[in-house]
Amino acid sequence: MSEYVTVETQPTDNPDVLEIITNQRIALSGDEVYNDFEAGDEGSPVAQMLFNGVRGIRALTITGRNMLITRDPDVSWEEIVDEVRDALRDFFL
């Protein structure tokens, strides 16, 4: 396991969906798709941590080292990305 977690962002065609690319493998057993809070709250440990710890996530898809996050438009991407970065660092370290 790496001693640090990197987080890069990649915009998509939808302003409410952002791709996050990390240097850590997040999905360990195939793709994970969570279309709402309830699904994420019962999902993998990473999904549970993100849905419960990061305000503004409406939906989440995790594939390998990448995530597609759909946000609540009332929450800024800066806030979400900062909280996701901190949450992942705490989770993996």
C-alpha positions as CSV (number, residue, x, y, z in Angstrom):
1,M,0.0,0.0,0.0
2,S,1.3,3.4,-0.9
3,E,2.2,5.8,1.9
4,Y,0.0,8.5,0.3
5,V,-3.2,8.9,-1.7
6,T,-3.3,11.1,-4.7
7,V,-6.6,12.5,-6.1
8,E,-6.9,13.9,-9.6
9,T,-10.1,15.2,-11.1
10,Q,-11.4,14.9,-14.7
11,P,-14.5,16.9,-15.8
12,T,-17.3,15.1,-17.8
13,D,-19.9,16.4,-20.2
14,N,-22.3,16.7,-17.3
15,P,-21.5,19.6,-14.9
16,D,-22.9,17.6,-12.0
17,V,-20.7,14.5,-12.6
18,L,-16.9,14.4,-12.0
19,E,-14.4,11.6,-12.4
20,I,-11.9,11.2,-9.6
21,I,-8.7,9.2,-10.3
22,T,-6.6,7.9,-7.4
23,N,-3.4,6.0,-7.1
24,Q,-5.2,3.4,-4.8
25,R,-7.3,0.5,-5.9
26,I,-10.8,1.4,-4.5
27,A,-13.0,-1.3,-6.1
28,L,-11.5,-4.6,-5.0
29,S,-14.1,-7.0,-6.5
30,G,-15.5,-5.5,-9.7
31,D,-17.4,-2.3,-10.5
32,E,-19.7,-0.8,-7.8
33,V,-22.7,1.3,-8.8
34,Y,-24.7,3.2,-6.1
35,N,-27.5,5.3,-7.6
36,D,-28.5,6.9,-4.3
37,F,-27.6,7.3,-0.6
38,E,-29.5,4.2,0.5
39,A,-27.6,1.9,-1.9
40,G,-24.3,3.5,-0.9
41,D,-25.1,3.2,2.8
42,E,-25.3,-0.5,2.3
43,G,-22.4,-0.8,-0.1
44,S,-18.7,-1.4,0.2
45,P,-16.8,0.2,3.1
46,V,-15.4,2.9,0.8
47,A,-18.9,3.7,-0.5
48,Q,-20.4,3.8,3.0
49,M,-17.6,6.1,4.2
50,L,-18.0,8.5,1.2
51,F,-21.8,8.7,1.4
52,N,-21.9,9.2,5.1
53,G,-18.8,11.5,5.4
54,V,-19.0,13.7,2.3
55,R,-21.9,16.1,1.9
56,G,-23.3,16.5,-1.6
57,I,-22.8,13.0,-3.1
58,R,-26.0,11.8,-4.8
59,A,-24.6,8.8,-6.7
60,L,-21.3,7.0,-7.0
61,T,-19.7,4.5,-9.4
62,I,-16.4,3.0,-8.4
63,T,-14.2,1.1,-10.9
64,G,-10.7,0.1,-10.0
65,R,-8.9,3.3,-9.1
66,N,-11.6,5.6,-10.4
67,M,-14.8,7.1,-9.2
68,L,-17.6,8.9,-11.0
69,I,-19.4,11.1,-8.5
70,T,-22.8,12.7,-9.1
71,R,-23.3,15.7,-6.9
72,D,-26.1,17.7,-5.4
73,P,-25.8,21.0,-7.5
74,D,-26.1,23.0,-4.3
75,V,-22.7,21.7,-3.1
76,S,-19.5,23.0,-4.8
77,W,-17.1,20.6,-6.5
78,E,-14.3,22.2,-4.4
79,E,-16.0,21.2,-1.2
80,I,-16.8,17.6,-2.4
81,V,-13.3,17.0,-3.8
82,D,-11.6,18.3,-0.6
83,E,-13.8,16.1,1.6
84,V,-13.3,13.0,-0.7
85,R,-9.5,13.5,-0.7
86,D,-9.4,13.8,3.1
87,A,-11.8,10.8,3.6
88,L,-9.7,8.6,1.2
89,R,-6.5,9.5,3.0
90,D,-8.0,8.7,6.4
91,F,-9.4,5.4,5.0
92,F,-6.2,4.2,3.4
93,L,-3.7,5.4,6.0
